[in-house]
């Protein structure tokens, strides 16, 4: 778990898309309580997407890659039945790479946001998405955060990745999940997966 300042690189340009790589404050993601997990099983356990698909939300699609796969998720940020914003989250997940590699990219067309962040297994973080916020009833204008908690090995890899919106008051986060636990957090992945067969197949390719 890391609660330090981590580096991302941002480039500013006059184009409609603001592509960011900058230093942002990373918060520990210890506030989320998850139900006990069983290792996800699948009839198609020899492909990355085959392992994930039984647990994927309807707003995410999966494409296999040599050492893992890519999830493309269109996430509607909703509170009280009202859609506040829609963001696209792309997860590049390669549990079979040596070393394992994980990253996410968040884009929001209207705000011109395009933010990429690389993570590694063992991280447990709240990562703010620069320049992106939504108005949460009962909370106010809140920044959009990515929740990242990845840990384990290829035979039992826990991946909890989701979206929340939080207000940072002198380093103390108050998040939408505390005032609206029905709508937040929005989980893209929240399970433990067995990629043993997937990675064995990848090594033979």
ROPA-21364 format. One record per residue: residue number from 1; residue in three letters; x, y, z of N, C-alpha, C in turn; chain. Coordinates in steps of 0.02 Angstrom, whole numbers, padded with zeros to 5 digits. Layout:
# residues N
{rec NUM, "ALA", {X, Y, Z}, {X, Y, Z}, {X, Y, Z}, "A"},
...
END
This chain:
# residues 205
{rec 1, "UNK", {00042, -00059, 00000}, {00000, 00000, 00000}, {00044, 00062, 00000}, "A"},
{rec 2, "UNK", {00031, 00110, -00044}, {00072, 00170, -00048}, {00027, 00231, -00043}, "A"},
{rec 3, "UNK", {00047, 00278, -00001}, {00010, 00340, 00004}, {00054, 00399, -00011}, "A"},
{rec 4, "UNK", {00103, 00389, -00054}, {00152, 00440, -00068}, {00134, 00477, -00132}, "A"},
{rec 5, "UNK", {00175, 00526, -00150}, {00167, 00560, -00215}, {00200, 00517, -00268}, "A"},
{rec 6, "UNK", {00161, 00500, -00318}, {00188, 00461, -00373}, {00187, 00503, -00437}, "A"},
{rec 7, "UNK", {00230, 00484, -00483}, {00238, 00526, -00542}, {00201, 00497, -00602}, "A"},
{rec 8, "UNK", {00166, 00540, -00639}, {00138, 00525, -00704}, {00157, 00583, -00749}, "A"},
{rec 9, "UNK", {00159, 00574, -00813}, {00184, 00627, -00857}, {00126, 00659, -00894}, "A"},
{rec 10, "UNK", {00122, 00725, -00892}, {00067, 00759, -00926}, {00093, 00804, -00980}, "A"},
{rec 11, "UNK", {00058, 00804, -01034}, {00076, 00850, -01086}, {00016, 00894, -01100}, "A"},
{rec 12, "UNK", {00026, 00959, -01101}, {-00028, 01005, -01115}, {-00022, 01029, -01187}, "A"},
{rec 13, "UNK", {-00078, 01035, -01221}, {-00076, 01061, -01289}, {-00143, 01094, -01303}, "A"},
{rec 14, "UNK", {-00147, 01135, -01355}, {-00208, 01171, -01369}, {-00263, 01129, -01401}, "A"},
{rec 15, "UNK", {-00250, 01065, -01413}, {-00300, 01022, -01443}, {-00356, 01008, -01394}, "A"},
{rec 16, "UNK", {-00414, 00984, -01417}, {-00471, 00971, -01372}, {-00455, 00920, -01319}, "A"},
{rec 17, "UNK", {-00407, 00876, -01330}, {-00392, 00824, -01281}, {-00333, 00846, -01238}, "A"},
{rec 18, "UNK", {-00343, 00844, -01172}, {-00290, 00862, -01125}, {-00259, 00797, -01102}, "A"},
{rec 19, "UNK", {-00201, 00780, -01126}, {-00169, 00717, -01109}, {-00121, 00729, -01051}, "A"},
{rec 20, "UNK", {-00133, 00694, -00995}, {-00097, 00710, -00935}, {-00047, 00659, -00913}, "A"},
{rec 21, "UNK", {00009, 00683, -00892}, {00060, 00645, -00858}, {00092, 00692, -00808}, "A"},
{rec 22, "UNK", {00065, 00695, -00748}, {00090, 00742, -00700}, {00094, 00711, -00632}, "A"},
{rec 23, "UNK", {00126, 00747, -00585}, {00131, 00722, -00517}, {00065, 00735, -00481}, "A"},
{rec 24, "UNK", {00034, 00682, -00458}, {-00029, 00687, -00421}, {-00020, 00653, -00354}, "A"},
{rec 25, "UNK", {-00061, 00673, -00306}, {-00057, 00642, -00241}, {-00098, 00578, -00241}, "A"},
{rec 26, "UNK", {-00066, 00522, -00223}, {-00098, 00458, -00221}, {-00118, 00442, -00149}, "A"},
{rec 27, "UNK", {-00180, 00422, -00139}, {-00205, 00407, -00072}, {-00212, 00332, -00063}, "A"},
{rec 28, "UNK", {-00203, 00306, -00002}, {-00214, 00235, 00011}, {-00288, 00218, 00004}, "A"},
{rec 29, "UNK", {-00301, 00160, -00025}, {-00371, 00139, -00038}, {-00395, 00090, 00015}, "A"},
{rec 30, "UNK", {-00387, 00108, 00078}, {-00404, 00062, 00132}, {-00477, 00069, 00155}, "A"},
{rec 31, "UNK", {-00514, 00117, 00127}, {-00582, 00130, 00150}, {-00633, 00081, 00123}, "A"},
{rec 32, "UNK", {-00615, 00040, 00075}, {-00664, -00004, 00043}, {-00662, -00073, 00074}, "A"},
{rec 33, "UNK", {-00720, -00098, 00092}, {-00725, -00165, 00122}, {-00756, -00211, 00070}, "A"},
{rec 34, "UNK", {-00721, -00265, 00055}, {-00744, -00312, 00004}, {-00768, -00376, 00037}, "A"},
{rec 35, "UNK", {-00818, -00406, 00007}, {-00841, -00472, 00031}, {-00787, -00523, 00017}, "A"},
{rec 36, "UNK", {-00784, -00576, 00058}, {-00734, -00629, 00045}, {-00741, -00655, -00026}, "A"},
{rec 37, "UNK", {-00684, -00666, -00058}, {-00684, -00686, -00128}, {-00666, -00760, -00137}, "A"},
{rec 38, "UNK", {-00701, -00792, -00182}, {-00681, -00857, -00206}, {-00645, -00847, -00272}, "A"},
{rec 39, "UNK", {-00598, -00891, -00288}, {-00563, -00885, -00351}, {-00611, -00898, -00408}, "A"},
{rec 40, "UNK", {-00616, -00849, -00454}, {-00664, -00855, -00509}, {-00647, -00913, -00554}, "A"},
{rec 41, "UNK", {-00698, -00952, -00571}, {-00689, -01009, -00615}, {-00725, -00996, -00681}, "A"},
{rec 42, "UNK", {-00702, -01026, -00734}, {-00733, -01016, -00799}, {-00726, -01079, -00841}, "A"},
{rec 43, "UNK", {-00777, -01092, -00882}, {-00773, -01148, -00928}, {-00720, -01135, -00982}, "A"},
{rec 44, "UNK", {-00706, -01071, -00994}, {-00656, -01053, -01044}, {-00596, -01023, -01009}, "A"},
{rec 45, "UNK", {-00565, -01063, -00964}, {-00512, -01037, -00922}, {-00444, -01033, -00955}, "A"},
{rec 46, "UNK", {-00439, -01047, -01021}, {-00374, -01043, -01054}, {-00364, -00977, -01090}, "A"},
{rec 47, "UNK", {-00413, -00932, -01087}, {-00404, -00864, -01114}, {-00417, -00814, -01058}, "A"},
{rec 48, "UNK", {-00383, -00758, -01063}, {-00391, -00705, -01014}, {-00463, -00682, -01008}, "A"},
{rec 49, "UNK", {-00494, -00666, -01065}, {-00563, -00643, -01065}, {-00611, -00698, -01042}, "A"},
{rec 50, "UNK", {-00594, -00760, -01057}, {-00636, -00815, -01034}, {-00639, -00819, -00959}, "A"},
{rec 51, "UNK", {-00584, -00803, -00926}, {-00582, -00804, -00852}, {-00622, -00745, -00824}, "A"},
{rec 52, "UNK", {-00615, -00686, -00856}, {-00647, -00626, -00829}, {-00722, -00620, -00844}, "A"},
{rec 53, "UNK", {-00742, -00644, -00902}, {-00809, -00628, -00928}, {-00867, -00645, -00880}, "A"},
{rec 54, "UNK", {-00864, -00699, -00842}, {-00921, -00712, -00797}, {-00933, -00657, -00746}, "A"},
{rec 55, "UNK", {-00881, -00618, -00730}, {-00888, -00565, -00679}, {-00888, -00495, -00709}, "A"},
{rec 56, "UNK", {-00882, -00488, -00775}, {-00878, -00421, -00804}, {-00946, -00387, -00803}, "A"},
{rec 57, "UNK", {-00946, -00322, -00785}, {-01009, -00284, -00791}, {-01028, -00274, -00864}, "A"},
{rec 58, "UNK", {-01091, -00259, -00876}, {-01117, -00254, -00944}, {-01085, -00196, -00983}, "A"},
{rec 59, "UNK", {-01058, -00147, -00948}, {-01029, -00089, -00983}, {-00956, -00098, -01000}, "A"},
{rec 60, "UNK", {-00929, -00158, -00991}, {-00859, -00172, -01008}, {-00854, -00227, -01061}, "A"},
{rec 61, "UNK", {-00809, -00217, -01108}, {-00793, -00269, -01157}, {-00721, -00290, -01149}, "A"},
{rec 62, "UNK", {-00705, -00351, -01171}, {-00638, -00379, -01160}, {-00610, -00405, -01226}, "A"},
{rec 63, "UNK", {-00545, -00391, -01236}, {-00509, -00417, -01295}, {-00445, -00450, -01270}, "A"},
{rec 64, "UNK", {-00433, -00512, -01292}, {-00374, -00549, -01271}, {-00311, -00520, -01303}, "A"},
{rec 65, "UNK", {-00255, -00526, -01267}, {-00189, -00507, -01292}, {-00141, -00563, -01273}, "A"},
{rec 66, "UNK", {-00079, -00562, -01299}, {-00034, -00619, -01287}, {-00021, -00634, -01213}, "A"},
{rec 67, "UNK", {-00016, -00583, -01170}, {00000, -00595, -01100}, {-00055, -00571, -01052}, "A"},
{rec 68, "UNK", {-00115, -00563, -01079}, {-00171, -00541, -01038}, {-00227, -00516, -01083}, "A"},
{rec 69, "UNK", {-00248, -00454, -01072}, {-00300, -00427, -01114}, {-00315, -00355, -01097}, "A"},
{rec 70, "UNK", {-00363, -00327, -01135}, {-00383, -00257, -01126}, {-00458, -00254, -01113}, "A"},
{rec 71, "UNK", {-00476, -00215, -01062}, {-00547, -00202, -01049}, {-00562, -00130, -01071}, "A"},
{rec 72, "UNK", {-00617, -00122, -01106}, {-00641, -00056, -01126}, {-00709, -00045, -01095}, "A"},
{rec 73, "UNK", {-00713, 00002, -01048}, {-00773, 00011, -01008}, {-00801, 00082, -01018}, "A"},
{rec 74, "UNK", {-00864, 00087, -01035}, {-00899, 00151, -01039}, {-00938, 00160, -00974}, "A"},
{rec 75, "UNK", {-00913, 00204, -00931}, {-00938, 00208, -00862}, {-00982, 00269, -00854}, "A"},
{rec 76, "UNK", {-01046, 00258, -00841}, {-01092, 00312, -00826}, {-01088, 00327, -00751}, "A"},
{rec 77, "UNK", {-01067, 00388, -00734}, {-01064, 00409, -00664}, {-01133, 00437, -00646}, "A"},
{rec 78, "UNK", {-01169, 00400, -00605}, {-01240, 00414, -00591}, {-01251, 00422, -00517}, "A"},
{rec 79, "UNK", {-01294, 00470, -00500}, {-01314, 00479, -00430}, {-01389, 00493, -00428}, "A"},
{rec 80, "UNK", {-01425, 00455, -00389}, {-01497, 00465, -00382}, {-01535, 00457, -00447}, "A"},
{rec 81, "UNK", {-01510, 00414, -00491}, {-01544, 00401, -00554}, {-01527, 00452, -00608}, "A"},
{rec 82, "UNK", {-01483, 00500, -00593}, {-01464, 00551, -00642}, {-01391, 00539, -00663}, "A"},
{rec 83, "UNK", {-01380, 00535, -00729}, {-01312, 00527, -00754}, {-01276, 00594, -00753}, "A"},
{rec 84, "UNK", {-01222, 00598, -00714}, {-01184, 00660, -00705}, {-01130, 00667, -00759}, "A"},
{rec 85, "UNK", {-01102, 00612, -00780}, {-01049, 00614, -00831}, {-01038, 00542, -00855}, "A"},
{rec 86, "UNK", {-01005, 00536, -00911}, {-00987, 00470, -00937}, {-00913, 00472, -00955}, "A"},
{rec 87, "UNK", {-00876, 00423, -00930}, {-00804, 00419, -00945}, {-00789, 00351, -00975}, "A"},
{rec 88, "UNK", {-00736, 00348, -01013}, {-00712, 00285, -01041}, {-00649, 00266, -01004}, "A"},
{rec 89, "UNK", {-00649, 00205, -00977}, {-00591, 00179, -00941}, {-00564, 00118, -00980}, "A"},
{rec 90, "UNK", {-00501, 00121, -01000}, {-00469, 00065, -01034}, {-00418, 00035, -00986}, "A"},
{rec 91, "UNK", {-00425, -00029, -00971}, {-00378, -00064, -00927}, {-00334, -00109, -00969}, "A"},
{rec 92, "UNK", {-00269, -00100, -00964}, {-00220, -00144, -00996}, {-00193, -00190, -00942}, "A"},
{rec 93, "UNK", {-00213, -00253, -00943}, {-00198, -00300, -00889}, {-00159, -00359, -00918}, "A"},
{rec 94, "UNK", {-00097, -00366, -00895}, {-00053, -00418, -00921}, {-00024, -00459, -00863}, "A"},
{rec 95, "UNK", {-00064, -00502, -00833}, {-00039, -00542, -00777}, {00014, -00593, -00796}, "A"},
{rec 96, "UNK", {00017, -00611, -00860}, {00065, -00662, -00882}, {00132, -00633, -00905}, "A"},
{rec 97, "UNK", {00136, -00566, -00906}, {00200, -00534, -00925}, {00250, -00541, -00868}, "A"},
{rec 98, "UNK", {00313, -00538, -00886}, {00367, -00541, -00836}, {00408, -00476, -00839}, "A"},
{rec 99, "UNK", {00398, -00430, -00789}, {00352, -00435, -00733}, {00280, -00420, -00755}, "A"},
{rec 100, "UNK", {00232, -00434, -00710}, {00163, -00417, -00724}, {00158, -00342, -00740}, "A"},
{rec 101, "UNK", {00110, -00326, -00784}, {00101, -00256, -00803}, {00027, -00238, -00801}, "A"},
{rec 102, "UNK", {00011, -00181, -00771}, {-00058, -00158, -00767}, {-00059, -00082, -00777}, "A"},
{rec 103, "UNK", {-00108, -00057, -00813}, {-00116, 00015, -00820}, {-00190, 00031, -00834}, "A"},
{rec 104, "UNK", {-00207, 00095, -00824}, {-00273, 00117, -00844}, {-00267, 00183, -00882}, "A"},
{rec 105, "UNK", {-00317, 00197, -00924}, {-00322, 00261, -00958}, {-00394, 00284, -00952}, "A"},
{rec 106, "UNK", {-00403, 00346, -00928}, {-00469, 00375, -00920}, {-00476, 00432, -00970}, "A"},
{rec 107, "UNK", {-00530, 00432, -01010}, {-00543, 00487, -01056}, {-00614, 00513, -01045}, "A"},
{rec 108, "UNK", {-00621, 00577, -01054}, {-00687, 00609, -01051}, {-00688, 00662, -01105}, "A"},
{rec 109, "UNK", {-00729, 00652, -01156}, {-00725, 00693, -01217}, {-00742, 00766, -01204}, "A"},
{rec 110, "UNK", {-00797, 00779, -01167}, {-00819, 00848, -01158}, {-00768, 00890, -01122}, "A"},
{rec 111, "UNK", {-00734, 00862, -01072}, {-00684, 00899, -01034}, {-00615, 00895, -01066}, "A"},
{rec 112, "UNK", {-00607, 00855, -01118}, {-00543, 00848, -01151}, {-00491, 00814, -01108}, "A"},
{rec 113, "UNK", {-00512, 00766, -01067}, {-00467, 00732, -01021}, {-00444, 00665, -01051}, "A"},
{rec 114, "UNK", {-00379, 00653, -01046}, {-00350, 00589, -01067}, {-00292, 00576, -01019}, "A"},
{rec 115, "UNK", {-00305, 00532, -00970}, {-00256, 00522, -00916}, {-00236, 00449, -00913}, "A"},
{rec 116, "UNK", {-00170, 00436, -00916}, {-00143, 00368, -00913}, {-00104, 00359, -00849}, "A"},
{rec 117, "UNK", {-00108, 00298, -00822}, {-00072, 00285, -00759}, {-00050, 00212, -00758}, "A"},
{rec 118, "UNK", {00013, 00199, -00741}, {00040, 00131, -00738}, {00043, 00109, -00665}, "A"},
{rec 119, "UNK", {00023, 00048, -00653}, {00024, 00020, -00585}, {00058, -00049, -00588}, "A"},
{rec 120, "UNK", {00073, -00075, -00529}, {00102, -00142, -00525}, {00065, -00181, -00471}, "A"},
{rec 121, "UNK", {00071, -00247, -00475}, {00040, -00289, -00424}, {00067, -00270, -00356}, "A"},
{rec 122, "UNK", {00024, -00268, -00307}, {00042, -00247, -00240}, {00019, -00177, -00223}, "A"},
{rec 123, "UNK", {-00006, -00140, -00273}, {-00030, -00072, -00261}, {-00100, -00074, -00230}, "A"},
{rec 124, "UNK", {-00113, -00026, -00187}, {-00179, -00016, -00158}, {-00188, 00059, -00151}, "A"},
{rec 125, "UNK", {-00221, 00090, -00201}, {-00218, 00162, -00207}, {-00284, 00194, -00228}, "A"},
{rec 126, "UNK", {-00291, 00258, -00212}, {-00342, 00302, -00240}, {-00306, 00352, -00284}, "A"},
{rec 127, "UNK", {-00318, 00349, -00349}, {-00281, 00390, -00397}, {-00328, 00444, -00425}, "A"},
{rec 128, "UNK", {-00316, 00508, -00410}, {-00360, 00560, -00438}, {-00348, 00569, -00513}, "A"},
{rec 129, "UNK", {-00402, 00580, -00550}, {-00397, 00594, -00621}, {-00395, 00670, -00629}, "A"},
{rec 130, "UNK", {-00339, 00699, -00651}, {-00333, 00772, -00655}, {-00386, 00803, -00700}, "A"},
{rec 131, "UNK", {-00412, 00861, -00678}, {-00458, 00902, -00717}, {-00527, 00871, -00727}, "A"},
{rec 132, "UNK", {-00544, 00819, -00690}, {-00609, 00787, -00699}, {-00647, 00785, -00633}, "A"},
{rec 133, "UNK", {-00706, 00816, -00632}, {-00747, 00817, -00571}, {-00820, 00814, -00589}, "A"},
{rec 134, "UNK", {-00861, 00795, -00540}, {-00934, 00791, -00547}, {-00966, 00820, -00484}, "A"},
{rec 135, "UNK", {-01026, 00845, -00491}, {-01063, 00873, -00435}, {-01105, 00818, -00403}, "A"},
{rec 136, "UNK", {-01088, 00797, -00342}, {-01122, 00743, -00307}, {-01171, 00773, -00257}, "A"},
{rec 137, "UNK", {-01236, 00757, -00261}, {-01283, 00781, -00211}, {-01263, 00761, -00141}, "A"},
{rec 138, "UNK", {-01262, 00810, -00095}, {-01242, 00796, -00026}, {-01168, 00799, -00014}, "A"},
{rec 139, "UNK", {-01129, 00807, -00068}, {-01056, 00809, -00062}, {-01026, 00871, -00095}, "A"},
{rec 140, "UNK", {-01055, 00891, -00152}, {-01030, 00948, -00188}, {-00986, 00927, -00247}, "A"},
{rec 141, "UNK", {-00945, 00973, -00271}, {-00901, 00960, -00328}, {-00845, 00913, -00305}, "A"},
{rec 142, "UNK", {-00843, 00855, -00335}, {-00796, 00803, -00313}, {-00754, 00780, -00372}, "A"},
{rec 143, "UNK", {-00690, 00769, -00358}, {-00645, 00743, -00409}, {-00657, 00669, -00421}, "A"},
{rec 144, "UNK", {-00648, 00648, -00483}, {-00655, 00577, -00501}, {-00590, 00541, -00483}, "A"},
{rec 145, "UNK", {-00597, 00485, -00448}, {-00540, 00445, -00426}, {-00546, 00374, -00454}, "A"},
{rec 146, "UNK", {-00489, 00345, -00471}, {-00486, 00274, -00486}, {-00463, 00236, -00424}, "A"},
{rec 147, "UNK", {-00500, 00185, -00407}, {-00481, 00140, -00352}, {-00441, 00083, -00382}, "A"},
{rec 148, "UNK", {-00382, 00071, -00354}, {-00339, 00018, -00381}, {-00313, -00025, -00323}, "A"},
{rec 149, "UNK", {-00329, -00089, -00325}, {-00304, -00136, -00275}, {-00291, -00202, -00310}, "A"},
{rec 150, "UNK", {-00228, -00215, -00326}, {-00208, -00276, -00361}, {-00155, -00312, -00320}, "A"},
{rec 151, "UNK", {-00167, -00376, -00307}, {-00119, -00412, -00265}, {-00126, -00487, -00278}, "A"},
{rec 152, "UNK", {-00072, -00524, -00267}, {-00074, -00596, -00273}, {-00026, -00622, -00325}, "A"},
{rec 153, "UNK", {-00041, -00681, -00352}, {00000, -00712, -00404}, {-00046, -00739, -00458}, "A"},
{rec 154, "UNK", {-00017, -00770, -00509}, {-00057, -00790, -00567}, {-00110, -00842, -00549}, "A"},
{rec 155, "UNK", {-00101, -00879, -00495}, {-00150, -00929, -00476}, {-00206, -00901, -00432}, "A"},
{rec 156, "UNK", {-00195, -00842, -00404}, {-00246, -00810, -00362}, {-00231, -00735, -00361}, "A"},
{rec 157, "UNK", {-00253, -00701, -00413}, {-00239, -00630, -00421}, {-00302, -00590, -00407}, "A"},
{rec 158, "UNK", {-00300, -00551, -00353}, {-00356, -00508, -00336}, {-00350, -00442, -00373}, "A"},
{rec 159, "UNK", {-00403, -00424, -00408}, {-00406, -00360, -00444}, {-00470, -00324, -00426}, "A"},
{rec 160, "UNK", {-00463, -00272, -00386}, {-00519, -00228, -00368}, {-00505, -00161, -00400}, "A"},
{rec 161, "UNK", {-00541, -00144, -00453}, {-00530, -00082, -00490}, {-00598, -00049, -00500}, "A"},
{rec 162, "UNK", {-00604, 00013, -00480}, {-00668, 00047, -00485}, {-00661, 00122, -00488}, "A"},
{rec 163, "UNK", {-00719, 00156, -00487}, {-00723, 00229, -00493}, {-00761, 00256, -00434}, "A"},
{rec 164, "UNK", {-00735, 00309, -00404}, {-00770, 00345, -00351}, {-00761, 00420, -00364}, "A"},
{rec 165, "UNK", {-00795, 00461, -00326}, {-00787, 00534, -00331}, {-00778, 00561, -00260}, "A"},
{rec 166, "UNK", {-00725, 00600, -00250}, {-00707, 00620, -00182}, {-00688, 00694, -00178}, "A"},
{rec 167, "UNK", {-00698, 00721, -00119}, {-00676, 00789, -00102}, {-00615, 00782, -00057}, "A"},
{rec 168, "UNK", {-00561, 00815, -00074}, {-00499, 00813, -00035}, {-00495, 00876, 00008}, "A"},
{rec 169, "UNK", {-00502, 00867, 00073}, {-00497, 00923, 00120}, {-00434, 00914, 00162}, "A"},
{rec 170, "UNK", {-00381, 00950, 00144}, {-00317, 00946, 00179}, {-00293, 00874, 00187}, "A"},
{rec 171, "UNK", {-00298, 00836, 00132}, {-00273, 00767, 00132}, {-00322, 00716, 00158}, "A"},
{rec 172, "UNK", {-00381, 00738, 00180}, {-00433, 00691, 00203}, {-00486, 00685, 00150}, "A"},
{rec 173, "UNK", {-00496, 00624, 00125}, {-00545, 00613, 00072}, {-00614, 00598, 00100}, "A"},
{rec 174, "UNK", {-00664, 00633, 00073}, {-00734, 00615, 00085}, {-00763, 00596, 00017}, "A"},
{rec 175, "UNK", {-00787, 00535, 00012}, {-00805, 00508, -00054}, {-00879, 00497, -00062}, "A"},
{rec 176, "UNK", {-00901, 00495, -00125}, {-00971, 00483, -00140}, {-00995, 00417, -00112}, "A"},
{rec 177, "UNK", {-00950, 00368, -00107}, {-00969, 00302, -00081}, {-00991, 00305, -00008}, "A"},
{rec 178, "UNK", {-00973, 00359, 00028}, {-00994, 00366, 00098}, {-01063, 00398, 00103}, "A"},
{rec 179, "UNK", {-01082, 00440, 00054}, {-01147, 00473, 00057}, {-01198, 00440, 00011}, "A"},
{rec 180, "UNK", {-01174, 00401, -00037}, {-01218, 00367, -00085}, {-01190, 00298, -00100}, "A"},
{rec 181, "UNK", {-01194, 00253, -00052}, {-01164, 00186, -00063}, {-01203, 00143, -00113}, "A"},
{rec 182, "UNK", {-01261, 00166, -00134}, {-01298, 00129, -00186}, {-01266, 00138, -00254}, "A"},
{rec 183, "UNK", {-01244, 00199, -00269}, {-01217, 00215, -00335}, {-01140, 00212, -00339}, "A"},
{rec 184, "UNK", {-01108, 00214, -00280}, {-01034, 00216, -00278}, {-01008, 00166, -00227}, "A"},
{rec 185, "UNK", {-00947, 00140, -00238}, {-00907, 00148, -00299}, {-00935, 00108, -00357}, "A"},
{rec 186, "UNK", {-00911, 00124, -00416}, {-00930, 00088, -00477}, {-00874, 00039, -00492}, "A"},
{rec 187, "UNK", {-00885, -00025, -00480}, {-00832, -00075, -00489}, {-00829, -00099, -00560}, "A"},
{rec 188, "UNK", {-00768, -00099, -00588}, {-00755, -00129, -00653}, {-00734, -00202, -00644}, "A"},
{rec 189, "UNK", {-00692, -00213, -00594}, {-00672, -00280, -00574}, {-00673, -00283, -00498}, "A"},
{rec 190, "UNK", {-00696, -00339, -00471}, {-00695, -00348, -00398}, {-00698, -00423, -00383}, "A"},
{rec 191, "UNK", {-00642, -00456, -00396}, {-00641, -00529, -00388}, {-00568, -00553, -00385}, "A"},
{rec 192, "UNK", {-00560, -00616, -00370}, {-00495, -00649, -00372}, {-00496, -00700, -00428}, "A"},
{rec 193, "UNK", {-00444, -00700, -00470}, {-00444, -00739, -00531}, {-00384, -00787, -00533}, "A"},
{rec 194, "UNK", {-00396, -00844, -00565}, {-00343, -00894, -00576}, {-00323, -00891, -00649}, "A"},
{rec 195, "UNK", {-00263, -00863, -00662}, {-00237, -00858, -00730}, {-00183, -00911, -00744}, "A"},
{rec 196, "UNK", {-00179, -00962, -00702}, {-00128, -01012, -00710}, {-00127, -01045, -00778}, "A"},
{rec 197, "UNK", {-00186, -01068, -00802}, {-00189, -01099, -00868}, {-00178, -01049, -00924}, "A"},
{rec 198, "UNK", {-00203, -00987, -00914}, {-00193, -00935, -00964}, {-00119, -00922, -00975}, "A"},
{rec 199, "UNK", {-00083, -00915, -00920}, {-00012, -00898, -00925}, {00029, -00958, -00950}, "A"},
{rec 200, "UNK", {00008, -01019, -00933}, {00043, -01078, -00959}, {00037, -01081, -01035}, "A"},
{rec 201, "UNK", {-00024, -01064, -01060}, {-00034, -01063, -01132}, {00007, -01007, -01164}, "A"},
{rec 202, "UNK", {00010, -00949, -01131}, {00048, -00892, -01158}, {00122, -00909, -01163}, "A"},
{rec 203, "UNK", {00148, -00945, -01115}, {00219, -00962, -01115}, {00237, -01010, -01171}, "A"},
{rec 204, "UNK", {00188, -01049, -01195}, {00200, -01097, -01248}, {00193, -01067, -01318}, "A"},
{rec 205, "UNK", {00163, -01007, -01320}, {00150, -00975, -01385}, {00214, -00951, -01417}, "A"},
END
